[in-house]
């Protein structure tokens, strides 16, 4: 069989594309982003990056304390640890997080303080997820935390980025809401139907479309469009405050989620906080 395989000519053409080289601080080059960040730091981190990133936190009292403790923990090295079978993770797929301080990885410090933290009582979140309709649950949670975000945005010294640390009750009731809406056909309002028709006609004619503001009342279809996914809903309704935000499940910080190894979680959280600034 091996001889036959070797003698058989390939029936298709193929080529190999090498990994592109990535550029990091000081002209450092690596094909792996994590290796490059650990060895050199993000591109131009020594020129334009902030040495200190102030992280605001919105969540329950426990959630805020959990995330503040996690930020301190990430100053040092975090190992990937062992998988469910008690064996070490592949170091190539799950490299250790090298820690984050002035001279390590992202070359900056992530700090938080009471002045840029907003506590939302547990019972407020529990009340927000009580409605039977998924869209109403999302609406209530989004309104609850965006109100606190507005308060942070009004501070004389606002944070650079804000983390929404959502408690387990919100994760259980809202994390998978988007799955239920993927099969729902959105009903457009009369104004939206006319707008789409006009846009299509103008595009076919090669003309520019001037977006109009139709003052039609909001219908159920619009409600579904605005609150079908907690991540998208938060991003959309937080934009007007001008502060970058990041959604974090509290179970991810405590390791209850079990979806990723500790090192990968640290890499992802630090990268998402840094990329917003």
Secondary structure, DSSP 8 states (H G I E B T S, - for coil): -HHHHHHS--SS---------EE-GGG-EESSHHHHHHHT-STTTTTTS-SEEEEEEEE-HHHHHHHHHHHHHTTS-B---B-TTS-B--TTTS--B---BTTBTTSSEEE--GGGEEE--HHHHHHHT--SSHHHHHHHHHHHHHHHHHHHHTSTT--SEEEEEE-HHHHHHHTTHHHHHTT------HHHHHHHHHHHHHHHTT-------------HHHHHHHSS-HHHHHHHHHGGGT-EEEEEEHHHHHT-S-SS-HHHHHHHHHHHHHHH-
